């Protein structure tokens, strides 16, 4: 997968951050999780964001490697 990431897109992947409104929602769900007051639907939503975050972290790690190989 490292080779499939185009060098000109690597910087975009590394710089990716969620929309502020989305980040606010994730933070709210994380807080509710910590407090133990999530509904089932909130828990499911939060778990989806956690999975997506892990996937994005893998892509960003690969993009950083791709960038370092190009220098």
C-alpha positions as CSV (number, residue, x, y, z in Angstrom):
1,X,0.0,0.0,0.0
2,X,2.9,2.3,0.6
3,X,3.7,2.4,-3.1
4,X,0.1,3.1,-4.0
5,X,0.1,6.4,-2.2
6,X,1.0,9.2,-4.6
7,X,3.7,11.5,-3.3
8,X,1.8,14.6,-4.2
9,X,-1.1,13.4,-2.0
10,X,1.1,12.3,0.9
11,X,1.2,15.8,2.4
12,X,-2.6,16.1,2.2
13,X,-3.0,12.8,4.1
14,X,-0.5,13.8,6.7
15,X,-2.2,17.2,7.2
16,X,-5.7,15.8,7.4
17,X,-7.7,16.8,10.4
18,X,-11.4,16.3,11.0
19,X,-13.9,19.2,10.5
20,X,-14.2,21.2,13.7
21,X,-17.8,20.3,14.1
22,X,-17.0,16.6,13.7
23,X,-14.1,16.9,16.2
24,X,-16.5,18.6,18.6
25,X,-18.9,15.6,18.3
26,X,-16.2,13.1,18.7
27,X,-15.0,14.9,21.8
28,X,-18.5,15.0,23.2
29,X,-18.9,11.2,22.6
30,X,-15.5,10.5,24.2
31,X,-16.5,12.5,27.3
32,X,-19.8,10.7,27.5
33,X,-17.9,7.4,27.2
34,X,-15.5,8.3,30.0
35,X,-18.4,9.3,32.2
36,X,-20.2,6.0,31.3
37,X,-23.4,7.8,30.1
38,X,-23.5,6.9,26.4
39,X,-26.6,5.5,24.8
40,X,-26.2,2.4,22.6
41,X,-26.4,4.5,19.5
42,X,-23.8,6.9,20.8
43,X,-21.5,4.0,21.7
44,X,-21.9,2.6,18.2
45,X,-21.3,6.0,16.6
46,X,-18.2,6.6,18.8
47,X,-16.8,3.2,18.0
48,X,-17.1,4.0,14.3
49,X,-15.1,7.2,14.8
50,X,-12.5,5.3,16.8
51,X,-12.1,2.7,13.9
52,X,-11.9,5.5,11.4
53,X,-9.3,7.3,13.4
54,X,-7.2,4.1,13.6
55,X,-7.5,3.7,9.8
56,X,-6.5,7.3,9.2
57,X,-3.5,7.0,11.5
58,X,-2.3,4.0,9.5
59,X,-2.6,6.0,6.3
60,X,-0.8,9.0,7.8
61,X,2.0,6.8,9.0
62,X,2.4,5.4,5.5
63,X,2.2,8.9,4.0
64,X,5.0,10.0,6.3
65,X,7.1,7.1,5.3
66,X,6.4,7.9,1.6
67,X,7.5,11.5,2.2
68,X,10.7,10.5,3.9
69,X,11.6,8.1,1.1
70,X,11.3,10.9,-1.5
71,X,13.9,13.2,0.1
